[in-house]
Amino acid sequence: MNKGPNNEPSTPFRIGEWVVEPGSGRICKNGVEVKLEPKVMEVLAYLARHQGTVVSHEMLEAEIWTGTIVGYGSVPATIIKLRKALGDNSRKPRYIETVSKRGYRLIMPVSPAPEETRASDNNAATDDALSISKRKTVRRAVTLALLGLCIGLAVLVVELDWPGQPGRTSSEIPSVVVLPFKNFSDDPREAHLSDGITDDLITDLSRIKSVRVLARQTSYYYKNRKVTPEDVFRQLNVLYIIEGSVRKSGKHIRVNVQLSNAKQGENIWAERIDTDTENIFSTQDKIVKDVVQAMYVTLSTKGATPPVLRGTRSFDAYDAFLLGQKYSKNRSRQGYEQTINAYKRAIEIDPGYARAYGALAVTLTRGYRYLWSDLSMVEARERAMMFARKAIVLDTSTPQIYWSLGYVHLHRREYDEAEEAARKSVSLSPSYADGYALLANIVNWRGKPVDAEKYVKKAIELNPYYSFQYPSTLGTAYYHQGRYQEAVTVLKTAQNQNEMALNPHIYLAAAYTELGRGEEAAWEITQIDINHPGTRLSELRTILPYEKKSYMETLVSDLRKAGMSE
């Protein structure tokens, strides 16, 4: 039947032989019961509501992961988990069909569940033989328990001071967000140019110590979203908005840019600049200078325009670098190889392009960490360090280059050097959220979880629409402080943003073990086995760069109790 189930999320329905109970997160067939993760159940319910219709990757992201930054692979990973639970085969599907380059379609008919199933679901906490009075007693007890839980959670949120919601940040200095520039080029594949201009403006403006600039990820939350300046002010608590568009036709480029006062909803300054590929960098420099001047006039902002030192003056090298940035979001072996080739191409065109060397160093490090590279760990580390040092020789003014150096040092377990490089990145750019996040990671591995908490909260303040790495780092810090329930809360936030990421599962399993919640700890280990087969305690000792061995041993002990193999 083509009609999907009722949109009410707690209403059971049937897909083939399976009875689906969204309210309890279970699917049942012939006495076999399978518990689904919340996101997996939400995807199943969404597909059921659109039975027989192709649902795109983008639709699922927008509807199921609303308001979060979705890690690459989250949707496919969720579909894999769903197929595994249903006993489906992607090559010969009975339930979920993959439609090449379009999305997914539920091909099994959907129908309402039998009434007795609904009754059992709605009263799952009670026995069917209970009298009406006993049912009321049970419901009253459950209500009181839930009330107590809500009060407890409210207290917990206050104690956590969890800064994960946009709009909670405050600032005594002018604040600005650069919204993603729109691509108005004839070729949609030129979008990486408009993204690159956006990124460079964020980087250049973030060097001004008297202006708070929100991070790239927060900026890109608004890509393809229709919002007013008032909406942005209300959601982010920023005073200024920079937005614009880029149109490229051959070598000709037209850039439109405007600066708005978000609080008052009025334009302060706007300009249209016609340029070409040879002069794009001087155009970007002019935009930064004019924006700062406009802010200076309206707020008397003190702070000279920072020196804008580009890594290259070759548009072709810049274009290749931007393609590498684009490919790097594809966290797979294919994406890794495309990224490596793009950065190498940028360096081939301009051997003095510092940021390309730094980005290549980070990519090589990730390659051996995620087993995408054919290089040995020793060889990959040596090449990565060679490129990271080359970048520093060429450019000592760009925060991302020091970020790259710090990242490479960390995974070589050169802790002092890693921390020094990360601190240098945020000294160059006080608004560099990822610099604070890297610093938090480094001090976490060094056994300083209180400092890690401080730095990652600073990163979240600068980047309200943060990636999963931020709550993952904070959850790790809470775990090592012995704040296990708080760790669970923020690690589940990280997991909801990227269900494929390994670390949130690891530290959730460990935190659940410490809380005596063995079944939930074992569930996390099962998810690790599904998503990261072959992960063992011996492997974690190698890939987790702890400086203090006692921290590693505590984690290993908790994971061993949760059921992870040696």
N, C-alpha and C positions, 0 to 999 in steps of 0.2 A: 504494500500500500504506500502511496506517495505522501500521504499526510503524516507529519511528524507528531510527536507526543505533545502534550500540553506544555506550554512554556514555563509553567511553575516548576522550579528546580527540584522540588521534593516529590513530584509525582512519578511513581514507578511506570516503566513502559517495557515493552518486549522488543528485542531485536533477534529475529530468528529464534533459536532455542534459549537464548539468554534473557533473563529478567533483570532489568537494570533499575537500581534503587539509588537515584542521585542523592537523596537525603542522607543515606548512611554510607555512601561511597562504595557500595557493593554491587557486583554482578553475580548472578546465581544460575546454575544449570544442572539439572539432575542431581541435586544435593551437593554440588560442588560450589563453593563460595570463594570469590576472589575480591580482595580489597584493592581499590584503585586509589592512586594519588589524586588529590583535589584537581590539579590541572588536567590530568588524564580524563577524569570524569567530566569535567567541563567541556573538553573537546568532544567526547563521545556524545554528550547531550546536544551540543551545537550541531554536530553532524546529523544527529537524529532529527533535529528540527528542520534540517535542510536535506532530508533524505532524497537521493536521486539527483541532487544538484551538486555541481562542482564547486567546492569551497576553496578559495585560494589561500596560499600561505599568508598573504597580507591580511585577508579577512580574519583568519584565526588570530594573528598577532593583535589586530585592532580590537577584536571582541573578547578574547580570553586573557590577553596580557595587557589590558587597557591601562595606560598610565605608567607602564614600566619599560625599561630598556631591555629589549629581548636579545639574549645572547644568540650568536649564530648556532643553528642546529637545535634550538629548543623545540620548534614545531616538529621537525622530522623525528627527533628523539621521543617526543610525546606520542606520535603516531606509531613508532616502533613498539613502545610500551603497550599501547592499546591493542595492537595486533597480537602481541605476545599473550596478553590477558585473554583475548577472544579466541586464541588458537588459530589465527588467520595466517595466510601465506601471501606475501606481497606479489609473488610471481603468478599464483593462481588464487586470487582473492575471492572469498565468499562474502566478506563484510565490507572491507575498505579498499577501494580501487585508487591507485595513483594515476592521475591523468597527466601525462608528460607536459611539463612547462606550464601547467594550469593549476594544479592543486590536487585535492582529494575528494572522493565521492563515496558516500555510504550507499552500497548497492543492495544490502539486505533489507527487506521490508520492515517497517516499524509499526507496531500496534500497541494499543493500551494493554497494560498488565492486568491479569485477573483481579477481581475485587478483593479476594482473600489475600493476595500479595500486598495490595495497598494497605489493607488493614494491618497486616503484620509489620509493614514498614512504619506506619504511623504510630504503632504502639510497640515498637521493637524492644523497649525497655521493660515491658510488662508481659506477663503470661496471659494467653488467651482465656484461661479459666478464671482470671481474677473477676471479682464482682465489681459492679459499678462503683460502689463506695471505696473498694480497695484501689480501683483505678484512679479515683479522685485523690486519694491519699498519696499515691505514687506520683501523680502529676504535681501535687502541691509540693512534695519533697523535691522533685526535680526542679520545679520553678525556684524554690528557695536556694537550691544548690547552684543553679545558673545565676541567680542574683548575686550570690556570694562570689561566684567566679568572676562576674562582671566587675564587682567592686574590687576584687583582687587585681584584675587586669588593669583597672583604672589606676590603682595605687602603683602597680608595676610600671605603667607608662610614665607616671610622674617621677618615680625613682630612677628610671632609665634615662630620662631627659633625652629620649631618642629623637635625633634631629632629622628624621627621614621624610618629613613632609615639607614641600615647598611652601614658602610664605612665612616660615618660622624664623628665618634669618633676620638679623638686624645689622645695621651698619651706620657708622658715624661719618663715613666718607661717601662721595658720589658713587653710585653703582650703575653698571651698564651691562646689557646682554646684547650680543650680536646674533640676531636671528639668521637662520640659514638663507643665504642669497638664492634667489630663484633662478633656475636655468631656463632662459627663453631662447636658447639656440635652436636652430632647425633640427639638429641631431641630438636626441635625448642622451646619447652616450657621452656628450660633453658635460654632463652633470658634475663630473669630478673637478672641473675647472671652477664652477661656482662654489663647490664645497671647499676647494683649496683656498679661494679668496676669503671665504668665511673664516677658515681656520687661521690664516695668516693675520687677519685683522684681530682675532681673539688673542693670538700670541703677541702681536705688537702692542696692543692696548694693555695687556696684562703686565707689561714691564713698567707701567706708570704706578709708582708707589702710592699716589694720592687718589687712585681710582680703583674700585673693586669691580673686577670683571668676572662674570659667571663663566663656568667652564663649558667646554665644547659639547659635552653630552647633554647638559641642560639646554644649550642652544638647539641641539638637533632634536630634542623632544618636540619642538614646535614645527619641525619640517612637515610640510603638507597639511598643517592644521590652520584653520581660519580663526585668528584671535585678534582682538582689538588691543591697543596699548593699555587700556584700562584693565583688560583681562590679565595681561602680563604683569602689570604693577601689582594687582591683587594676589596673583599666584606666586610671584618671585620676590616681591618687595624691592624691585629695582626702579630707579628713577628714569634712566635713559634706555632707549631702544634704538639699535642700529639695524636697518634692514635694507635690502636692495635686490637687484637682479643683474644677470649677466647674459648678454647675447653675443655669440661668436658666429661669424660667417667668414669662412676662409681665415685670413689673417686679421680681419677687422673684428674688434671687440668693443661693445658698448656696455658701460657699467652705469647703472642708476643706483644711487645711495641716498638715504635720508636718515636724519637723527631726530628722534621724537622725545618729548617729555611724557613719559608713560602716565604719570600721576594726573597731569592736566589734559592728556590726550591731544596734544598739539605738536605740530612740526616745528622744529627749531632751525633746521638747515637741510637743504637738499641740493643735489647736483647730478648732472648727467655728463659723463665723460666718454668721449670717443677716442679710442686708442687702437693699438695693434699688438700683435704678439711680442714685438721687439720692445715695446714700452710698457708692458703690463705691470712691471715691478715699480717703475716710477709712478704709475697710476695708483697702485696700492699705497705707496708711501705718501702720496698727496692726500688720499682719503683719510689716512690715519692723522696726518697733520691737521687737516681741516676739521675733523671730528673733535680732536682735542681742543682746537682753537674755539670751536662752537661751545663746547662745555665750559671752557675758561671764561668766555664772555658771559654765559648765563649763571655760572656759579662761582666765578673767580677761583676756579680750581688751580691750586698751585702745584706745579710739577711740569717741568719742561717736557716737550715731546721727546720720547726716547730715541736713541739712535736706531734706525731701522736698517739692520745689516742682513741683507739677503744671502742665503747660501749660494745662490747662483744667479746669473743674469741671462741664462739660456732658457728660453721658453720650452724648448724640446726636453731639456733635462728636468725642468720643473714639471712638465706634463707627465713624464715617465715616473717621477717621484709620486705625483698625485695618484697615478694608477696603482703604484705599489701600496699607497695608503688604502685605496679602495679594496684591492685584493686581500690585504691583511685582515679584513673583517671576516673573510671566509676561513674559519678555523678548521682547516682540513689539509691533507697532504697536497691536494691540487692547489688550494689557495696559497699554501706555503711556497710551492714551486713558482707560481705566478708572481708572488711578491718578491722573491729572490731575483727573478729575471728582470722585473721592472726596476728595482733599485740598482742592479748591476748596469742596466741600460742607462739610467740617469748618471751614474759615475762614468760610464764610457763616454757619454756626451760631454760631461764636465767633470774632469778628474779632481776638481777642487770643491765639489759640492759636499759640504760637511754633513748636512742633515741626512743625505742619502747614505753616507758611511755609518752614521749612528743608527739609522733605521735598519740597515743591513745587519749590524751587530746584534740588535735585539731579535731580529727574525732568525738568525742562526742559533741563538740561545734557545728560543722557543722551539726550533726544529728538533733539537736533541731532547728537550724536555718532554715533548709530546710524541716522540718517536716518528716524526715526519721525515727526518734527515737520514741519509746513508752515511753521514760522517760519524766517527766515534765521538764519545763525550769529550775526550781530551782534545781531539782535533777541532771540534766545533767550538769549544771554549777558547782555544788559542786563536782561531780565526776571528771569533767575535771580539776578543780583546784587541786584536790588531786593528780592526776597523773602528772600534770605539775610540782608541787612542788617536787614530788618524783624524777622526772627526774633531777631537779636542785641539789637535795641532792646527787645524784649519780654522776653527771658530770657537772662541771662548766667551761668546756673548749670548748664546742661544740656550734657553733652559732645557729644551727637549734633548739637546746633545748631552748635557750632564745627566739627564734622566736615563738616557741610554747607557752611559758609562756606569751609573749606579746599579742599573739592572744587571748588567754583565758582571760587575764585581760581586754582587750578591750571589749569583748562581755559580760563581767561582769560589764562594765562601770567603771572600776578602771583605770582611765586615766593616772595618774602619774605613777603607776606601769607598765602599758602597754608601755608607752613611754620609761621608764627606761630600760625595758627588750629589746625593739627593738634597742635602742642605744647600749646596751651591745652586741647584736648580730653582729652589724657592726664594733664595736671596736675589737671584736675577729677576724673578717674576713672582711677586708676593701674592698674586691671584692664581697661581698655577696649582689647580686642585690635584692633578695627577702627581705632581711633585710631592705634595703632602701625603698622598696615598702611598706612594712608594716609600717615603720615609717611615710611615706607619708600619708597612710590611717589614722593612729592614729591622726596626727596633723590636717588632714582634718576634722575629727569628732570633734576635739577640737576647731574648728573655726580659724585655722591658714592656710588658703588656699595658701598664698604666700610661706610659708615654705613647704607645701605639694608639690607645683609645683617644688621647688628646689630638693627635695628628689626623686621624681619620675623621674625627668630628669636624675638624677645620676643613678638610677636603669636602665633606658633605655640605658644609655651610656655603662653600664656593660653587658646589655642583649639586643642587637639590635633586636633579633627575640623574642621579648617579648610576653607575653600572653595578652589576652584582658583586664586583670585587670589593666595593666599599663595605657593605654589610658583612661580607665574608671575612674581611680583615677585622672588623669590629667584633664579630662573633668569636673569632679566634682569640682576640685580646680578652674578652669576657671569660672564655673557657679557661685561659691560663691564670686569670684572677680568681677562679673558683666561683664565678657568678654564672652558674650553669643554666638557670632558667632564662636569664637575660640573653645568654648565648643562643639558646634555642630560638628565642623570639626573632633575633636579627638574622640568624643563619637561615631560618625558614624564609625570610624576606629575600635573601640572596638566592635561595633555591627556587623560589617562585619566578625570579628573573631569568635564571639560567639553570634548568634542571639537569643539564649535561655536565656542569662544572663539578670537578672532583672534590675540592676542598670543603664546600658546605656539607656534603654527605659525610666526609671524614669527621669533621668536628661536631656535627649533629649526633653521629653514632657515639662519639666519646662523651658528649655532654649528657645524652640520654643514659648512658651507662652510669655516670656519676649520680644521676638523679634516681637510679634504681628502676628505670623504665626499659627493661631488657628487651621487650618485644619490639618497641619502636627502634631501639638501637640495632637489633637484628634486621629490621626492615631496611634501614639505611645501608647496611652491609650488602643486603640483597640487591639494592639499587646500584651500588658500586660494582657488583659482579656483572650486572646487566650492561651498564654503560661503559665500564672500564674493566673488561675481563682481564684477568691476570694480575690485578692489583693485589699485592701482598705486603705484609709488614716489612719484609726485607727490602722491597722496592721503595717503600716510603722512607726508610732510613737513608736511601740514596738520594731521592728527589726533594725531600723537605729539608731546606738548608738551615737547620737549627745550629746555633752556636753553642747553646747550653744543652748538653746531652741529657740532663735531668728532665728537661721539658719534653724531649723526644721520647724518653722512656715512660714518662707518665702517659703520653698519648698512646704509645704502643700497648701499654698495659690495658688501657680502657678499650682499645680496638680489639685486642685479643679476647677480652671478656664479651665483647659484642659479637664475636664469631669470625673475625677476619683471620685468614690463614697466614701461617708463617712464611 
